[in-house]
Amino acid sequence: MATIDTFSRLTIDPRGVAWLTLDRPDVLNAFDDALIGELNGHLQHVREAAERGEIRLLVLGSEGKHFSAGADLGWMKRMVDYDLEDNLADSRQLAALMHGLDTLPCPTLCRVQGAAFGGAVGLAACCDIVIASEKARFCLSEVKIGLSPAVISPYVQRALGERQMRRYALTAEVIDASTAEALGLAHRVVEPDALDEAVDAMVETLLATSPQSSRATKALLAEVAREPDSAATRERTCRVIAELRVSDEGQEGLASFFDKRRPRWAPEPPSTTERSS
């Protein structure tokens, strides 16, 4: 039976780029349980396709002027009547979303325009690369309404560092785009009109890399972050590079480098006409 996506959409282009888009601009792409459930379903599909080598990378974005205003007001009103078990179930779905995005095997890129408040900061922090408009604003706003950025805290603290996380989680100050870049929450900030161009350029950069080595490197970096200096980690790093060197893609990458040619996985460079258009 076909699924009708009401709050988001997932499209996969011929290059293997998955575009996951929040599509609730009328409520500033705010989260509710339905959107979270839908996103979890999309991410599971992306994970399975990426593991089969059918998806090279994921771009997460949204429609309208704002990335996401955080929790939907209607959802928050319903939460008032939830008991502890209901709230736990809701929180676990959000935790599954953050974990699922953070652990996707393929590279992930987040496009942020306008406001990214509450849980939306978590989405950005879970992505490997964040490109933001100069008009982007980030805020861990939960403490202002008696809550906590609890579920997203591991991912945002990893991006900001513990010291800065304490400040912004406790004050709920708005972080402008340039500050987000300085803190490491955003990797690049561009003028609003240049946002799509910057995202497209980063997509092309990622597509030029080896799919196999991208997946292996992302998995390895997660292991290194958990246990940076141990005998097991050192052995794992040695095994990863050794296995890649003897793999088909590793051999192709080395051969193309020495032959001064484009590797098989890299897309054709745009023509002169395309560059000037």
C-alpha positions in Angstrom: 0.0 0.0 0.0 1.4 3.4 -0.9 2.3 5.8 1.9 1.2 9.4 1.7 3.8 11.6 3.3 1.9 14.5 4.9 4.6 16.2 6.9 7.8 15.4 5.0 9.1 14.0 1.8 12.0 11.8 0.7 13.3 11.8 -2.8 16.3 10.1 -4.2 18.0 11.5 -7.3 19.8 9.5 -10.0 23.2 10.2 -8.3 22.1 8.4 -5.2 21.5 11.6 -3.2 18.6 11.4 -0.8 16.8 14.6 -0.1 14.8 14.5 3.2 12.6 17.6 3.5 10.5 18.8 6.4 7.3 20.1 4.7 5.2 21.9 7.3 6.0 25.5 6.5 2.6 26.7 7.8 3.7 25.8 11.3 7.4 26.6 10.7 8.2 22.9 10.3 7.6 22.3 14.0 7.9 18.8 15.4 5.1 16.6 16.5 4.7 12.9 17.0 3.4 12.3 13.5 6.4 14.1 11.9 8.8 12.3 14.1 7.3 8.9 13.2 7.4 9.8 9.5 11.0 10.9 9.7 12.0 7.7 11.5 10.4 5.7 8.7 12.3 7.7 6.1 15.6 7.2 7.9 15.1 3.5 8.1 14.6 3.4 4.4 17.7 5.5 3.8 19.8 3.3 6.1 18.8 0.1 4.3 19.4 1.7 0.9 22.8 3.2 2.0 23.9 -0.2 3.3 23.1 -1.7 -0.1 25.1 1.1 -1.7 22.1 2.7 -3.4 22.3 6.0 -1.5 25.5 8.0 -1.4 24.5 10.7 1.0 21.6 12.4 2.7 20.6 16.1 2.6 18.3 17.2 5.3 16.4 20.5 4.8 12.9 22.1 5.0 10.5 24.2 3.1 9.7 27.8 3.9 11.6 30.6 5.8 12.6 28.5 8.8 14.3 25.2 9.3 12.2 24.2 12.3 10.7 26.1 15.2 11.0 23.1 17.5 8.0 21.4 19.2 4.6 22.0 17.7 2.3 24.0 19.9 -0.6 21.5 19.4 1.6 18.6 20.4 2.8 20.5 23.5 -0.8 21.1 24.5 -1.6 17.4 24.2 1.5 16.6 26.3 0.0 18.5 29.2 -2.4 15.5 29.7 0.2 12.8 29.1 1.2 10.7 32.1 4.8 9.6 32.6 4.6 6.5 30.4 3.1 8.5 27.6 5.9 11.1 27.9 8.5 8.3 27.9 7.1 6.8 24.7 7.2 10.2 23.0 10.7 10.9 24.2 11.9 7.5 23.0 10.6 8.2 19.5 12.5 11.5 19.4 15.6 9.7 20.7 15.3 7.1 18.0 15.2 9.9 15.4 18.3 11.5 16.7 20.2 8.2 17.0 19.0 7.1 13.6 20.2 10.3 11.9 23.5 10.4 13.8 24.4 6.8 12.9 23.4 6.7 9.2 26.2 4.9 7.4 26.4 7.5 4.6 27.5 11.2 4.9 24.8 13.6 6.0 24.4 17.3 5.2 22.0 19.7 6.9 20.7 22.9 5.2 19.6 25.5 7.8 17.7 28.6 6.9 16.0 30.8 9.5 15.1 29.4 12.9 16.4 26.1 14.2 15.0 25.9 17.8 14.8 23.1 20.3 14.9 19.6 18.7 16.0 21.2 15.4 19.3 22.0 16.9 19.6 18.3 17.6 18.9 17.5 14.0 21.7 19.8 12.9 24.1 18.5 15.4 23.5 14.9 14.3 24.5 15.7 10.7 28.1 15.4 9.6 28.1 18.8 7.8 25.9 21.9 8.4 25.6 24.8 6.0 23.6 27.7 7.3 22.2 30.9 6.0 23.3 34.2 7.6 19.7 34.5 8.7 19.9 31.2 10.6 19.3 31.3 14.3 19.8 28.4 16.8 18.4 28.1 20.3 18.2 25.5 23.0 14.9 27.1 24.2 13.6 24.3 26.5 14.5 25.8 29.9 12.4 28.8 29.2 9.2 26.7 29.4 10.3 24.5 32.3 11.8 21.7 30.2 15.3 20.5 29.2 17.1 19.7 25.9 17.6 16.3 27.4 17.2 13.9 24.4 19.3 16.1 22.0 22.0 16.9 24.7 24.5 14.2 23.7 24.6 15.4 20.1 24.6 19.1 20.7 27.2 18.9 23.5 29.4 16.9 21.2 29.1 19.7 18.6 29.5 22.7 21.1 31.7 21.2 23.7 30.7 20.8 27.4 31.6 24.4 28.4 29.6 26.1 25.7 26.7 23.6 26.1 26.4 24.6 29.7 26.0 28.2 28.8 23.5 27.8 25.9 21.4 25.0 27.5 21.0 27.0 30.7 20.4 30.4 29.3 18.4 29.6 26.2 20.2 32.4 24.4 19.7 32.7 20.6 22.9 31.7 18.7 23.3 33.7 15.5 24.8 32.1 12.4 28.3 33.5 12.8 28.5 32.4 16.4 27.2 29.0 15.5 30.0 28.7 13.0 32.6 29.8 15.6 31.2 27.3 18.0 31.4 24.4 15.5 27.6 23.9 15.3 27.7 25.1 11.7 30.5 24.4 9.3 29.8 27.2 6.8 27.6 30.3 6.7 26.6 31.9 3.5 24.3 34.7 2.3 20.7 33.5 2.0 20.6 33.6 -1.8 23.8 31.5 -1.9 22.5 28.7 0.4 21.3 26.3 -2.3 24.4 26.8 -4.3 26.6 26.1 -1.3 24.6 22.9 -0.5 24.9 21.8 -4.2 28.7 22.4 -4.1 29.1 20.3 -1.0 27.0 17.5 -2.5 29.3 17.5 -5.5 32.3 17.4 -3.1 30.9 14.4 -1.3 30.0 12.6 -4.5 33.7 12.8 -5.6 34.7 10.7 -2.6 34.8 6.9 -2.6 31.4 5.5 -1.3 33.1 2.6 0.5 35.7 4.7 2.2 33.2 7.4 3.2 31.1 4.7 5.0 34.2 3.1 6.6 35.6 6.5 7.7 32.3 7.6 9.3 32.0 4.3 11.2 35.6 4.5 12.3 35.4 8.1 13.5 32.4 7.1 15.7 34.5 4.3 17.3 37.5 6.6 17.8 35.3 9.2 19.5 34.0 6.6 21.9 37.5 5.2 22.8 40.2 7.4 21.3 43.3 5.6 22.6 43.1 1.9 23.3 44.8 -1.2 21.9 41.4 -2.1 20.3 41.1 1.3 18.6 44.6 1.2 17.3 44.1 -2.2 15.8 40.8 -1.1 14.3 42.4 1.9 12.6 45.1 -0.4 11.1 42.5 -2.9 9.9 40.4 -0.2 8.3 43.2 1.2 6.2 44.6 -2.2 5.3 41.2 -3.5 4.2 40.5 -0.4 2.1 43.9 -0.6 0.4 43.2 -4.1 -1.0 39.5 -3.5 -1.8 38.2 -2.9 -5.3 37.5 0.8 -4.6 40.9 1.3 -2.9 42.7 -0.2 -5.8 40.6 1.9 -8.2 41.3 5.1 -6.2 45.1 4.5 -6.2 45.1 3.6 -9.9 43.1 6.7 -10.8 45.4 8.9 -8.7 48.6 7.6 -10.4 46.9 7.6 -13.9 45.7 11.1 -13.3 42.1 10.3 -14.2 38.7 10.5 -12.5 37.8 7.4 -10.4 34.8 5.4 -11.5 32.6 6.6 -8.6 33.1 10.3 -9.2 30.5 12.1 -11.4 31.5 13.7 -14.6 32.6 17.3 -14.1 30.0 19.9 -15.3 30.4 21.2 -18.9 31.6 24.7 -19.6 28.0 25.6 -20.5 26.7 24.2 -17.2 29.2 26.2 -15.2 28.3 29.5 -16.9 24.5 28.9 -16.6 
